[in-house]
Amino acid sequence: MRLCLLLVAILFVTGCSTFNLRGSGRIPAGDDVAVDVPEVEIVEDDENQAVLDTASDNIKSFPDIPHEDDRKVEQWVNYFTGKGRKWMQIYLERSGRYLPLMKSILKEHGLPEDLVYLAMIESGFASSVRSHAGAVGYWQFITPTGRRYGLTINSLLDERRDPILATHAAAK
């Protein structure tokens, strides 16, 4: 969980632009379209509460994925444990459907399973998310990159939205 928060922060600092979290309860769903995000009741769970409350104190070392201690990273960890906590709650609620499947695919390809959190921050585990650059799906593939890694993308089928096929493509 702490690694998840750290990865979220690192991705935002390094330029992920799929979401604009500075809005008021809206997440971009398309090029110029935004969808309302329903208010979420944050259920206090002792384990999650402890992780979220201490995340900024525990971003020191994660052996699987190298990182640098950075003030901006810490700011994003603080954001997702504070004001942006409702977004993290939404992402974590969705993650239960996808984490085991995606982690097993990453492991099958010999990659660190924690890379699955890239999909979480890129798409919030929502297949319908489209970035301003036209990237689509869980792993936010743009059309040429998706095709390069074997995904079918046409007017009838867009495999970037398939969690299994897109994860295999991302692992490649």
TAUR-V791802 format. One record per run of one state. SS is the DSSP state (a for helix, b for strand, c for the rest). FROM is the first residue (numbers start at 0). TO is the last residue. Records with the same first field share a line. If there is no record, write none. Layout:
BEGIN
SS->FROM-TO + FROM-TO
END
This chain:
BEGIN
c->0-0 + 13-24 + 28-32 + 36-44 + 57-69 + 81-83 + 108-111 + 123-128 + 130-134 + 136-139 + 141-141 + 148-151 + 153-156 + 161-161 + 171-171
a->1-12 + 45-56 + 70-80 + 84-107 + 112-122 + 142-147 + 158-160 + 162-170
b->25-27 + 33-35 + 129-129 + 135-135 + 140-140 + 152-152 + 157-157
END
